[in-house]
Amino acid sequence: MNTRLMRPFDDRIDAGRRLAQRLEPLRGQDIVVLGLPRGGVPVAFEVAAALHAPLDVLVVRKLGVPFQPELAFGAIGEGDVRVLNDRIVRETYLDADAMDAVEREQRTELRRRAERFRRGRDRISLTGRIAVIVDDGIATGATAKAACQVARAHGASRVVLAVPIGPDDLVETFAGYADDVVCLTTPAFFSAVGQGYRHFTQTSDDEVVALLDRARDGSASAAGAADDPPLRDEEVEVAAGPVTVAGHLTIPERPTGIVIFAHGSGSSRHSPRNRYVAEVLNAAGLATLLFDLLTRAEERDRANVFDIGLLAGRLVDVTRWVAHQPDTASLPVGYFGASTGAGAALVAAADPRAEVGAVVSRGGRPDLAGRSLANVVAPTLLIVGGRDEVVLDLNRKAQAAIPGKCELSVVPGATHLFEEPGTLEQVATLACDWFIGHLSPVVARQ
């Protein structure tokens, strides 16, 4: 059975990039891309980046009938915007007191969310502009309808609803709400948004904040932010011993090096943290290869995640593959390891079959490299969260065992996953500076 047909999108990033292609006619027009928190924001980020448009969130709350909350009698948005469905109000005999009580409760939650996402930044004005409302998919459509109403109340001259997946009656459902509806796929048997994605993890508030910060600061994804499109930006398959592993290769114009990402899980190329760091590296002129060290079947056995010999061998095989690709053969190689992948990266860096110019570990377990640490000569940067005390101690011991240049950088206030606002950005900056400073051109390998 073809899983691509059953689940057409790898993840929200893939969906956003493909949705952007359909929205290409809007490029150059006065548009604002509005992501619906939380899952719609990663999709919207890719759309905004590709169309070179501003990105914002559209924070809305449905107003549910008190005795039937799933039935919305209206919606509210920021700026004291309130829209009502007069028909529902009449048919449910709601009076002003009942409606006000519901609104007060929802207004409190709306303010909390808006403050969390915006962090003091003003809402982007929609007056006279085209509002492109993006979500990761449409199920019931109630929130998206509320969003369309609120966008128009904020002064949008035209409302476009754009989603990767939804029911086949989407256009009819949104007649009168959106001026245009764009939906990439409408399965005949549609039950949930997640059925369109092979990787459909929950989006956190922190991820929403980070994406909005990146969009406002101009550090959007390489595909949309760079003046030149990437030389290559595609899924690849690499033979690694008896198996084939999947990866995502991005090569910007005039690359100065390539960084291979190593993570212990089997779905590391879909990690939003890894992909964010990769985008920062791409914008700085470094190629990246994110790949899955384990197959899906192997990942089911938790022991494989800690099989450093297996993971390092896969990494060496992938490094040798990079060395024989025409577009990357002349590029110096760096490793970016996370979790157990950091241990594997250091073992691979000590392997004579792999020519590695620099290593960066994010919240990693370099101690798992064991005796191989004594053979690591590539300049190594160990990045650890200040509140990740156990891992910090392990990294200090590993630093002492590495004979080559090795620095330890502690990110204050960060925990193991660097989920705190601004901490992942610090990781990306540290990694980018390290690779740029330590990767130097090499001659093509034979």
C-alpha distance (Angstrom), angle and dihedral (degrees) to the residues before:
residue distance angle dihedral
M1 . . .
N2 3.82 . .
T3 3.82 107.5 .
R4 3.80 90.4 -170.3
L5 3.80 88.8 65.0
M6 3.80 92.8 43.5
R7 3.80 95.1 44.4
P8 3.80 106.6 20.0
F9 3.83 97.6 -178.8
D10 3.79 127.6 66.0
D11 3.79 92.2 -154.7
R12 3.80 141.1 -41.6
I13 3.80 91.9 -69.8
D14 3.79 91.8 55.7
A15 3.81 90.4 45.4
G16 3.80 91.5 50.1
R17 3.78 93.9 51.1
R18 3.79 92.2 49.3
L19 3.80 91.7 45.5
A20 3.80 88.8 52.4
Q21 3.80 89.9 58.3
R22 3.81 90.0 58.2
L23 3.79 90.7 47.9
E24 3.80 93.9 50.1
P25 3.87 92.5 112.1
L26 3.82 87.5 68.2
R27 3.81 92.7 61.1
G28 3.79 110.9 118.3
Q29 3.80 94.4 20.0
D30 3.81 123.2 112.7
I31 3.79 97.1 -92.0
V32 3.79 136.9 151.6
V33 3.80 117.4 -158.8
L34 3.80 111.4 -141.1
G35 3.80 120.4 -164.6
L36 3.79 119.7 -157.6
P37 3.80 108.0 -132.1
R38 2.81 129.8 -83.3
G39 3.82 116.1 0.2
G40 3.79 95.0 21.3
V41 3.79 94.8 60.3
P42 3.85 98.3 72.7
V43 3.81 88.4 50.4
A44 3.80 92.0 46.2
F45 3.80 91.7 48.3
E46 3.81 91.2 61.1
V47 3.81 91.5 46.0
A48 3.80 92.7 50.5
A49 3.81 92.1 46.4
A50 3.80 93.4 50.5
L51 3.81 93.9 46.2
H52 3.83 94.0 41.3
A53 3.79 88.7 -124.8
P54 3.81 132.4 141.6
L55 3.80 116.6 -95.4
D56 3.78 126.8 -143.9
V57 3.76 138.5 155.8
L58 3.77 122.8 -111.9
V59 3.79 104.8 -143.8
V60 3.80 109.6 -163.0
R61 3.77 136.5 159.9
K62 3.76 126.6 -155.9
L63 3.79 117.5 -129.8
G64 3.78 106.2 -136.6
V65 3.77 126.3 -159.0
P66 3.86 104.6 -103.3
F67 3.80 95.5 -123.8
Q68 3.82 93.6 36.9
P69 3.85 107.2 32.0
E70 3.80 95.0 177.7
L71 3.82 89.0 63.1
A72 3.80 108.0 80.4
F73 3.79 119.5 -146.8
G74 3.78 91.1 -178.3
A75 3.78 147.0 -33.3
I76 3.78 139.3 -117.5
G77 3.77 133.0 -147.1
E78 3.76 139.1 -178.9
G79 3.78 118.6 -64.0
D80 3.81 93.6 43.8
V81 3.79 91.3 -70.4
R82 3.80 114.2 164.0
V83 3.79 127.3 175.2
L84 3.79 123.5 -174.7
N85 3.78 134.4 -158.1
D86 3.79 99.3 -135.6
R87 3.79 92.9 -165.9
I88 3.81 93.2 56.7
V89 3.79 91.2 44.8
R90 3.81 90.7 53.5
E91 3.79 96.3 43.7
T92 3.82 93.9 48.7
Y93 3.82 93.9 43.0
L94 3.80 92.7 -129.5
D95 3.78 116.4 176.8
A96 3.78 127.7 -152.9
D97 3.80 94.9 -99.5
A98 3.81 93.1 54.4
M99 3.79 92.6 47.5
D100 3.80 92.8 46.8
A101 3.81 91.4 51.5
V102 3.81 91.4 54.2
E103 3.78 92.0 45.5
R104 3.81 93.7 51.0
E105 3.79 90.9 54.9
Q106 3.78 94.2 46.3
R107 3.80 93.1 42.4
T108 3.81 89.9 59.6
E109 3.81 91.4 53.5
L110 3.79 91.7 44.6
R111 3.81 91.9 54.2
R112 3.80 91.0 48.0
R113 3.78 92.2 52.8
A114 3.78 94.7 43.3
E115 3.81 91.8 51.2
R116 3.80 90.5 47.1
F117 3.80 94.4 51.4
R118 3.80 100.7 36.6
R119 3.81 100.6 41.1
G120 3.79 91.8 -158.4
R121 3.79 97.8 -40.7
D122 3.79 118.9 129.9
R123 3.78 123.7 -112.4
I124 3.81 113.2 -101.7
S125 3.80 109.9 -109.4
L126 3.81 116.3 -111.5
T127 3.81 96.4 -171.6
G128 3.79 109.3 136.1
R129 3.82 92.6 -9.2
I130 3.80 135.6 113.2
A131 3.80 111.0 -101.6
V132 3.81 112.1 -150.0
I133 3.80 105.2 -164.9
V134 3.81 112.9 -160.4
D135 3.79 130.4 -170.5
D136 3.80 131.7 165.3
G137 3.80 89.0 -112.2
I138 3.79 144.5 -36.5
A139 3.80 123.6 -105.7
T140 3.81 111.7 157.3
G141 3.79 93.1 -4.3
A142 3.80 95.0 -140.9
T143 3.80 95.9 121.6
A144 3.79 93.1 43.8
K145 3.81 90.8 50.6
A146 3.79 89.5 51.8
A147 3.81 89.2 48.9
C148 3.80 92.2 52.7
Q149 3.80 90.9 50.4
V150 3.79 92.9 47.9
A151 3.82 93.3 47.2
R152 3.78 90.4 53.5
A153 3.81 90.7 46.9
H154 3.81 87.6 53.9
G155 3.81 88.4 59.7
A156 3.81 104.3 -95.4
S157 3.80 110.7 163.8
R158 3.80 92.0 -152.2
V159 3.80 133.5 13.6
V160 3.80 122.4 -148.4
L161 3.81 119.4 -174.3
A162 3.82 112.3 -156.2
V163 3.81 124.9 -177.9
P164 3.82 136.0 156.3
I165 3.81 95.7 -133.4
G166 3.80 139.7 15.4
P167 3.81 145.2 133.1
D168 3.79 120.5 -58.0
D169 3.83 93.1 -110.9
L170 3.80 93.4 57.9
V171 3.80 96.2 118.4
E172 3.80 92.5 51.3
T173 3.81 91.9 44.3
F174 3.79 92.5 55.9
A175 3.78 97.8 42.4
G176 3.78 105.4 130.8
Y177 3.80 92.6 19.2
A178 3.82 104.0 64.4
D179 3.78 127.5 28.8
D180 3.80 90.9 -146.7
V181 3.81 133.1 16.1
V182 3.81 123.0 -157.7
C183 3.80 118.3 -172.2
L184 3.80 123.0 165.8
T185 3.78 98.7 -156.8
T186 3.81 135.5 14.4
P187 3.81 109.2 -173.9
A188 3.78 117.0 -149.5
F189 3.79 90.0 -129.7
F190 3.78 103.1 40.5
S191 3.80 120.2 171.4
A192 3.81 109.2 146.4
V193 3.79 139.8 9.5
G194 3.81 92.1 -120.9
Q195 3.80 92.5 65.1
G196 3.81 88.7 77.5
Y197 3.82 94.7 57.9
R198 3.77 132.4 71.6
H199 3.82 88.9 -160.1
F200 3.80 114.4 32.7
T201 3.79 108.1 162.2
Q202 3.78 122.4 165.4
T203 3.80 116.1 -90.5
S204 3.80 113.2 -131.0
D205 3.79 128.7 -143.6
D206 3.81 88.0 -113.9
E207 3.79 91.7 57.3
V208 3.79 90.4 50.9
V209 3.80 91.2 50.9
A210 3.81 92.1 47.4
L211 3.81 92.9 50.9
L212 3.79 92.5 48.6
D213 3.81 90.6 48.9
R214 3.79 91.4 50.5
A215 3.79 92.3 48.5
R216 3.82 93.0 48.4
D217 3.81 91.7 45.8
G218 3.79 91.7 50.6
S219 3.83 95.1 -115.4
A220 3.78 95.3 124.1
S221 3.77 122.8 155.5
A222 3.77 116.6 -60.1
A223 3.80 92.8 -114.7
G224 3.78 91.9 63.1
A225 3.76 105.8 23.5
A226 3.78 102.6 50.5
D227 3.79 119.4 89.0
D228 3.80 89.2 -133.3
P229 3.80 123.2 46.7
P230 3.80 116.2 -116.4
L231 3.78 116.1 -84.4
R232 3.82 86.7 -131.8
D233 3.80 130.0 4.6
E234 3.77 109.1 165.7
E235 3.77 149.8 117.9
V236 3.82 114.1 -92.9
E237 3.80 137.3 -173.1
V238 3.79 121.4 -141.5
A239 3.78 128.6 -167.4
A240 3.81 108.3 -126.5
G241 3.78 111.3 177.8
P242 3.81 110.2 -60.0
V243 3.81 94.9 -13.3
T244 3.78 139.3 59.0
V245 3.78 117.5 -127.2
A246 3.79 126.9 -158.2
G247 3.78 124.2 -127.4
H248 3.77 145.0 166.3
L249 3.79 117.0 -126.1
T250 3.79 122.3 -163.4
I251 3.80 120.9 -179.0
P252 3.81 117.6 179.7
E253 3.78 122.3 -155.4
R254 3.81 112.3 -75.6
P255 3.83 96.8 4.6
T256 3.80 118.5 -160.6
G257 3.82 96.8 -160.6
I258 3.77 144.1 -19.9
V259 3.79 128.4 -114.4
I260 3.81 119.4 -155.1
F261 3.80 115.3 -154.6
A262 3.81 120.7 -140.7
H263 3.78 123.5 -168.0
G264 3.78 127.3 163.4
S265 3.79 96.3 -128.2
G266 3.77 126.0 84.0
S267 3.82 95.3 -120.0
S268 3.78 101.6 48.9
R269 3.80 95.1 131.1
H270 3.81 87.6 66.0
S271 3.81 94.9 49.8
P272 3.84 107.0 124.5
R273 3.81 90.0 -148.8
N274 3.79 93.4 52.3
R275 3.78 91.5 44.8
Y276 3.78 91.8 51.1
V277 3.81 92.1 52.1
A278 3.82 89.4 46.0
E279 3.81 91.4 53.7
V280 3.80 90.8 52.4
L281 3.81 89.8 50.6
N282 3.81 91.4 47.5
A283 3.81 90.8 52.5
A284 3.81 87.7 53.3
G285 3.81 92.0 54.3
L286 3.80 100.2 -96.9
A287 3.79 122.9 129.5
T288 3.81 117.0 -134.0
L289 3.77 137.2 -157.0
L290 3.78 117.3 -164.5
F291 3.78 112.4 -174.5
D292 3.78 142.2 164.3
L293 3.78 111.3 -105.8
L294 3.80 89.6 -162.8
T295 3.77 132.8 42.2
R296 3.79 118.6 -123.0
A297 3.78 91.3 -102.9
E298 3.81 92.2 50.2
E299 3.79 92.7 48.4
R300 3.81 91.0 62.2
D301 3.80 87.9 70.3
R302 3.80 104.0 71.6
A303 3.80 90.7 -158.8
N304 3.82 89.9 70.4
V305 3.81 90.5 64.0
F306 3.81 87.8 64.8
D307 3.81 96.6 40.2
I308 3.79 94.2 108.8
G309 3.81 93.1 176.3
L310 3.80 90.9 56.1
L311 3.80 93.5 45.3
A312 3.81 94.0 46.2
G313 3.81 91.4 49.1
R314 3.80 90.1 53.4
L315 3.79 90.0 49.1
V316 3.81 91.9 51.6
D317 3.81 90.3 50.3
V318 3.80 91.4 50.8
T319 3.81 90.9 47.2
R320 3.79 90.6 53.5
W321 3.82 89.1 49.1
V322 3.82 89.7 54.0
A323 3.81 89.6 49.8
H324 3.81 91.0 59.2
Q325 3.81 99.7 45.3
P326 3.81 112.9 103.8
D327 3.81 93.8 -132.8
T328 3.82 95.4 48.3
A329 3.82 107.0 27.0
S330 3.80 93.8 99.8
L331 3.79 96.2 43.9
P332 3.81 122.8 104.5
V333 3.82 111.4 -119.9
G334 3.78 129.9 -129.2
Y335 3.80 130.7 -178.4
F336 3.80 125.6 -137.7
G337 3.80 108.8 -166.8
A338 3.79 129.0 -173.7
S339 3.80 129.6 -172.7
T340 3.82 110.2 -25.5
G341 3.79 87.9 -9.3
A342 3.80 87.9 73.2
G343 3.78 90.4 62.0
A344 3.79 90.0 48.4
A345 3.81 91.0 48.4
L346 3.81 92.0 54.9
V347 3.82 92.5 47.5
A348 3.81 89.6 49.9
A349 3.81 91.1 46.2
A350 3.82 88.5 57.1
D351 3.82 91.6 50.1
P352 3.84 111.6 102.2
R353 3.81 90.6 -142.9
A354 3.83 90.6 67.2
E355 3.80 122.1 65.2
V356 3.80 104.5 -151.7
G357 3.78 124.2 175.6
A358 3.82 101.5 -173.2
V359 3.80 141.9 0.7
V360 3.81 130.9 -152.4
S361 3.81 123.3 -171.5
R362 3.83 121.6 -161.1
G363 3.78 113.8 -161.4
G364 3.77 85.4 -31.0
R365 3.77 138.7 161.3
P366 3.81 102.3 -123.7
D367 3.79 88.3 161.0
L368 3.81 87.7 73.5
A369 3.81 88.4 69.7
G370 3.82 87.1 74.5
R371 3.80 115.4 178.2
S372 3.81 91.7 1.9
L373 3.80 88.9 75.5
A374 3.79 88.6 76.4
N375 3.82 89.3 62.4
V376 3.81 98.8 48.7
V377 3.80 110.2 113.7
A378 3.83 99.2 155.8
P379 3.84 111.5 106.6
T380 3.79 104.9 -94.8
L381 3.81 131.6 -161.0
L382 3.80 118.7 -165.0
I383 3.82 112.8 -160.6
V384 3.81 116.5 -167.5
G385 3.79 134.6 169.2
G386 3.78 115.0 -110.6
R387 3.80 91.0 -129.3
D388 3.81 94.1 47.6
E389 3.80 91.0 89.7
V390 3.80 101.3 166.1
V391 3.81 93.8 48.3
L392 3.81 90.2 43.1
D393 3.80 90.2 58.5
L394 3.82 91.1 48.3
N395 3.81 90.3 51.1
R396 3.80 92.4 50.8
K397 3.79 90.3 54.4
A398 3.81 91.4 47.1
Q399 3.80 91.0 49.9
A400 3.77 90.0 56.0
A401 3.83 90.8 52.6
I402 3.83 96.9 51.5
P403 3.82 112.0 91.4
G404 3.79 96.2 -163.3
K405 3.78 126.9 71.7
C406 3.80 106.9 -56.7
E407 3.79 128.4 170.3
L408 3.80 129.8 -174.9
S409 3.80 117.5 -146.2
V410 3.80 118.3 -169.5
V411 3.82 118.0 -157.8
P412 3.83 106.4 -148.0
G413 3.80 116.4 -124.5
A414 3.81 94.4 7.3
T415 3.78 124.2 131.0
H416 3.80 126.6 -154.1
L417 3.83 97.5 -72.6
F418 3.82 96.6 38.9
E419 3.80 90.6 -125.9
E420 3.80 94.9 148.4
P421 3.84 115.1 105.6
G422 3.79 112.1 -85.6
T423 3.80 96.7 5.9
L424 3.81 97.6 100.8
E425 3.80 88.8 48.8
Q426 3.82 88.1 56.6
V427 3.81 89.6 51.3
A428 3.80 91.4 51.6
T429 3.80 92.5 48.6
L430 3.80 93.3 48.1
A431 3.81 91.9 47.6
C432 3.80 93.1 46.3
D433 3.81 92.8 50.6
W434 3.81 91.4 47.0
F435 3.80 94.9 51.3
I436 3.79 94.4 43.9
G437 3.78 90.0 49.4
H438 3.81 97.1 47.0
L439 3.80 108.4 31.0
S440 3.79 111.2 87.4
P441 3.81 127.6 178.3
V442 3.79 118.9 -87.5
V443 3.77 133.0 -168.5
A444 3.78 118.6 -98.1
R445 3.80 112.3 -79.7
Q446 3.77 121.4 -124.2
